[in-house]
Amino acid sequence: MVKVGNVEILGDVALSPMAGISDSPYRKIARRFGSAFSYTEFVNTEQIVRNNQRSIDMFRFDEIERPIVFQIFGSDLNKVVESSNIIEELNPDIIDLNMGCSVAKVSSHGSGAGLLKNLPLAGRMIEGMVKTNSCPITAKIRIGWDLNSLNYKETIHILQESGVSAISVHGRTKSMGYTGLADWNIIGEIKSIAKVPIYGNGDIQSYKEAQERKKETNVDLVLIGRKAIGNPWIFSPKAKVEYKWADVRQLILEHLDEMLKFYPSDDDYALVLFRKHFVRYMEGFTFSSGLKQKLLQTSSVSEFKELLYSLELYFDMQPIQLKESDTHCEMYL
């Protein structure tokens, strides 16, 4: 069990927040398969203070997702604090400040990983949120802006002094993006000096590896990002390769139906959003490229489901056979 402020988290592996991925439909599935808690996609504090309904809707969740962490990003102190006060009314368990997003349109404007270059401001943000909110405040960081500015020790110190209740660490710099390898030695070093719970994040390929990393570094919890897309089995000991096509198909349909409920005004939109999950669910299966193209291009939910059932012609009921290339992470954006 991990104690974050007054919130108890049971479990030691969880779904990492990912833009366009960790919405409520997938968070519910991840929780069902063993993810210890739920992060929302990160939301721009500028839009929150403007009461942009589309942005506020990104915080919608079901009780099954608890403990639920609302993640925000921004570069303006007052707006970050104000937005945290606004969203606390929606009853999250924890509010998290994103200090790790490496995307240029976020970090170049001082938000996300951009805060690693302005730690005093990040500290004031955390302090302001802690003073004005009753729920615990956490942060997600990278180990530095680049290899010449690995300021993770200073980052941890300032965040802790500001009152943060836990810190998740992606073991890459901002400049690395998602290239190279996450440095779990640094994550372990951070855990050894930290006074608050530390979550490790980066390159986890399986549940078994998550457990190994946790044991090696003594982190309190391991976050899994890209390899969890279309693969909620990664949060439990029984891996995807141990399941049959019928099991995968059933989950695909359940996930799609959840998205249709969550985005009820536009079935086409929900289906388009679902494609990035679908291509990952299908890793390990080989079938007609023409049929795959139809599945990825159709805007009709009924046609998609018919095509999905037609795959029985290609797959028998044997367990999934992952190719070696399927075991490696790929960029999802």
N, C-alpha and C positions, 0 to 999 in steps of 0.2 A: 504494500500500500504506500502511496505517495501522499503526503499532506501538503497542500498548497493553500496557505492561509488557513481558513476554516473548512476548506473543501478536501474531501477524501477521494483519491483516485485509486481504484482497484484495477490492477493489471500493470503490465510493464512494456506494452507495445501499443502505439497509437498512430492514426492517420495524420500525416502532416498537412498543414493548410496549403492548398494549391488553388490559384485562380482558375476558374472555369472547371474545376474538378470537385472540390470538397463542398458541394452544395448539400442541402438537406437530404435529398434522395440517396446520395451515395454515403453520406455520414450515417444514415440509419442502417444501411447494409453493412458498412464497416463495423459499427457497434455490434451488430448481430453476430458477426464473425469473430469478434474479440478485441476490437480497438478499444482502448481503455477509456477514452473520452473523445470529445468532438471539438474541432476548430472550425469556425466559419471561414469562408473566403475572406480575404482582407478587404476592408471598405474604406474609401477615401473620406477623411474627416471633413473636408471641404463640403462634400455632398451631404454629410450627416447634418451639419449645422444649417444647411440650406433646406433641410427637410425634404430632400429628394427621395420620393417614395420608392423608386426602383432600387436605390441604394439601401434604404431602410429594410426593404423586403428581403435583402440578402441575409438578414439576421433571423428570418423565420426558422423555427425549429419545432420538432416534436419532443415530448418528454423523454422518449426512448434514447434520445441523443445525449442526455445529461450524463456526466458533467459537460456543460456546453461553454466553450470559450469564444467570445466575440473578439475577432482580430481587426484592428484598425491601423491606418497609416496616415502620416501627415508631417508637415514641417513647421506649422505654426503652433506655438505653445498654447495660446488661448483656445484655439479651435480644437486641438487635441484634447485638452481637458474638458472643454464644453461638450464635445461630442461623446466623451466617455460618460458624462453625466446624463446626456440624452438617452444613450442606449442602455444605461443601467435600468431605466424604467421598463425595459423589455425583459428583465429578469434573467440575465446571464449568470452563470456561476463564477466566471472569471473574465476579465478583460485583458487582452494582450496587445502590446505595442509592437508592430512589425519594424524591426531594424535590420532585416536581412534581405529584402527584395533587391535583386541586382539589376532588374530591368531598367534601362536608361531613362525612360519617361517618368519613373518613380525616383530612382536614386539620384539622378542628376539635378533634381529639384529639392534635394535635401531630405526627402522622405526615405523610408525603407533603409537600405544599407547606407544611404547618404548621411544618416544620423551618426554613423561610425566616425565621420569626420567632424562631428560637432557633439561630442559627448557631454559637455556641460548642458546643452539644450536638451539632450535625451534625458539626462538626470532630472532636470526641472520638469519635464513632461511626466516622468514616472512619479515624482514627488507630488506634483499637482493632482494627478489622478488618484494617488493613494489618499491624499488629504480630503478629497471631495467625493470619494466613492466608498461604499461599504463592502463591495466584493474585492477579492484579491486582484492585484495587478501584476502581470507577468510581461516578459519581453522575449522576442525571438531575434537572435543576432547571427552574424557571421564572425569569423575570427579576425577580420580586418578588411581594409579597403583593397589592399594588394599585399604581395609578399614583402614589400619594403615598409609596410605599416601594420604589422601584426599587433594591434593594440588591445587584444582580448583581455589581458590582465587589468588594464585600466578600465575597460568597459565593464567588466564584472564588478570591480570595486565601486565604480560610480553608481551602477544600477542597484547594487546592494545597499549602499549608503542612502539611496533615494527611497528605499522601502519596497523594492520588487520582491515578489513572493516565490518566483521560480524563473528560470531562464532556459530557453531551448537554444542549442548551439548547432548551426550548420557548419560543418568542418571545412568550409571553403572561404576564400576571400570574395569580395564583391567582383573584382576583376576576372576571377575564374568563371563566374557564372555557374554553369553546370558542367564545365570541362574539367579534365584532370581527375584527381581522386580526393575525397574528403579526408582530412587529417584527423584520424581518431586518437592519435597520440596527444594532440592539443586538446581535444575534447576531454580526454582522461586527465590531463593536467588541470584543466579548468575545474573539473569535478573535485580534484584534490585540494583546491584552494577555496572553493565556493562554500558559502554558509547557507545557501538556499538550494532546493532541488534543481538538478540539472538534467535536461533531456538532450540526448545525442541524436544527430540527424546527418544522413549522407551516405548514399551508395548501398543501403541495405537491400540485399537480394532475396532474403528468405526469412522466415520466422526463426529458423535455426541460427542464422547469422546474427539476427537481432539479439538473441539470447547470448551468443558468444561475445558480442560487442559489449553488452551490459555487464557481463562477468569480467571482461578484460579491463574496462574503464571505471566500473562501479557507478556508472550513471544511474539515475533513478528511473529513467524510462527511455525507450528508443522510439523515435519517430520514423515512419516510413512514408516516402513521398512517391516518386515516379513509378516505382516498381509495384505500388499498390493500385495503380490505375487498371481497372478491369480485372483485378486480382485480390478481392477481399479475403481470399483463403490465406493470404500471407500473414494475417493476424492470428492464425491458429496453427497448431502443430501439424494438422493434416493439410498437405500442400495441394495445389491445383492439379498436379500431375496424377494424383490419386483419385480424381473424379472422372466420370464419364461425360460424354457429350450431352446426354439428357440432363445431367445436373447443371452443366454450364448453360444450356439453352434455357432451362427454367429460371435461372438467376438473371439472365439477360432480359427475359420477358418481365420478371418482377421489377427489375431496375427501370426498364422503359416505362412500365405502368406507373411507377412512383414519380417519374419525371413528368409524365402526362398529367398527373394530379397536381404536381407542384407548379407547373407552368400551364394552367388550364386554358388560358386565352388563345393559345396558338400551338396546335399539335405539331405543325411543321417545325416550329422553333425548338420544341422539346426534342424532336427526332434529330434535328441537326446537332443540337448540343450533345445528344447521346452518342453520336458517331465516334467521338474521341475515346469514349469508354468501350464502345463496341469493338473497335479495331484491336484493343488490348485483350478483351475477352476472347478474341479469336486467335490469339497467339497459340501456336502449337497445333493448329488445324490447317490442313492443306486441302484446298478445293478450287473449283473453276474460277479463274480470274474474272471471267465475265459475270459470274454470279456475285462475286465479291463486289464488283463495280456497281451492279444493280442495287445491292444492299446499301452501299455507301451513297448512292445518288438518289434513291427514291425519296419522295417527300410525302408518301402515303404510309401511314402507320399500318393499315391493313395489308398493304402489299409487302411491307417489311416483314411482318409476322408470317405471311404466306411463304416468302422466300426463305425465312429462317427455318421453317418446318421442312422445306424442300431439301435442306442440307442432309436430311436422313439418307438421301441417295448417295452421299459422299462418305458419311461417317458410320462406322459400325458402333457397337456399344463398348468398345475397348477404352481403357484409360487414355488420357491425353499423352501425346508424345512430343515433348518440347525439343525443338532443334537447339543446337548450341547457341545460335545467334539470339534465340529468345530469352536467354538467361542474362543478357546484358541490358542495362538501362539505356533508353533512348530519350532524346528531348521530346517533350510533349507539346511544346509551344513553338 
